[in-house]
Amino acid sequence: MELPTPDPPELREELKKEKPKAHRFFNRSSAILVGVGVGRFFYDRYYSGDIAFGREALSLSLTIGLLLILGPFFMEMLIREDYHMRQRFRRDK
């Protein structure tokens, strides 16, 4: 089995600079969206009696929240891909 190569120092610097920003943004956004969906679900359940819209709001907010929680991993993947494409472009010049 082939072990993965360690990241070059330039890539580590880019990841160190970009990852915390992405994590903060995605975590705050997902917390707000999930909170709104859960709040709407409980409001519909206990005050209006019709939970059809509340269920839709809850499922939509949980789905979007899950995607936002996974966002930093996609962000890291994009940063790594951008780094490798720049290296390939420099090598091909």
Buried (B, 14 or more C-beta within 10 A) or exposed (E): EEEEEEEEEEBEEBBEEBBEEBBEBBBEBBEEBBEBBBBBBEBBBEEEEEBEEBBBBBEBBBEBBEBBBEBBEEBBEEBBEEBEEEEEEEEEE
